[in-house]
């Protein structure tokens, strides 16, 4: 039984990595698919919705360090984000939401539902994307 569940999870993970293409024909009809139509001009869109600016009263983050990351031990994207910050030499405050009820409470107040949740100054990023984190750090002067 465990083998079948493991196999199902592996197969489902492949769908999570799939790309989705959207295109509009000459009549204005919208199509979605796993590959673009032939001879299509492809435009890559970044997920700008992952970065938001928090009102300062809602953000109880100390002045130093300027970067706070809410994580869990088993989160792969958390590991990537931490490695990214270490490579850049940027200090950060890691707050494990599984090991501390205070961290979990802060995480929820910030609207956290998944990890990592990264706070840079008054900016908030849900999830991890290297280019978005770099943009946040640059905006904060780090």
C-alpha positions, 0 to 999 in steps of 0.5 A: 500500500505504501508503495502505491501511495509513494508512486502516486505522489511521485507521479503527481509531482510531475504535474506540479512542474508543468508549464501552462501556456495561454493564448488568444486567437484572432477571434478573441477566444482564449485557450490554455494548454501545455504547449504553445501553438506553432509559430507563437511568440512566447512572453514569460510572465513573472509572478509579481503577486508574491511580493507585497508591501506591509503596513508598518504597524502590522510588522513587528520585525526588529530593526536588525536584522532586516531580513526575517524568514519563517520556515520549517525544517523539511521545506526545500524552498526554505533551504534554497532561500537560506542558501541564496542569502548566505551566498549574498552574505546577507544576515537573516533571522530564521523563525521556525513556525513548527518549533515555536508558538510565538513564531507561528503566531507572527507567521499567521498575523503576516498572512502566512499559509505556506513557507517560506515567508520572507520579510525584508523591511516592509516587504513580504514574499510568500514562497521563494523565487530568486529574482523576486528576492533579489528585487526585494533586497535591492529595494531595501538597500541590501 
